[in-house]
Amino acid sequence: MSSGAWIVVAVVVLGLGFGTYRALTDGRFRGTRQVRDAEPAPVVESVETPWTHVRTAVPTATLGEKATLLQFSSAFCAPCRATRRTLSEVAEVVPGVEHLEIDAEHHLELVRRLGILRTPTTLVLDATGAEVTRAAGAPRKEQVLAALVSVK
């Protein structure tokens, strides 16, 4: 086999590997990011949560009694539309859960503060507005419901 054919085979194998990785990890809820080996932060009276940043950017937003599904999306994102439908259905079925969609393009400062790297990204906030978990990509309905079980 010629060297050109080997290059094509290598590119195809790498592409399949990356596609498989994305298919397995896309839309999965993971815990919040923590810094390893860091000193615990001193307790202060006013704790900044993702919700405090959202309220600054979107003053009309309301927090759910049990949980809030905070979705970051963009205008030309097809998975964002599917995520919107999924999260809206879950919010209708589960009492005390609100769904809030934020356009990432119009709220870039909020996107930077919360570490949103791609759309759609879904944050699950508890009743106090603290982040419980997040998912990058389009989650399935079962994954969202399972993530809501962990909300206290």
Buried (B, 14 or more C-beta within 10 A) or exposed (E): EEEEEEEEEEEEEEEEEEEEEEEEEBBBBEEEEEEEEEEEEEEEEEEEBBBEBBBEBBEEBEBBEBBBBBBBBEEEBEBBEBBBEBBBEBBEEBEEBBBBBBBBBEBEEBBEBBEBEEBBBBBBBBBEBBBBBBBBBBBBEEBBBEBBEEBE
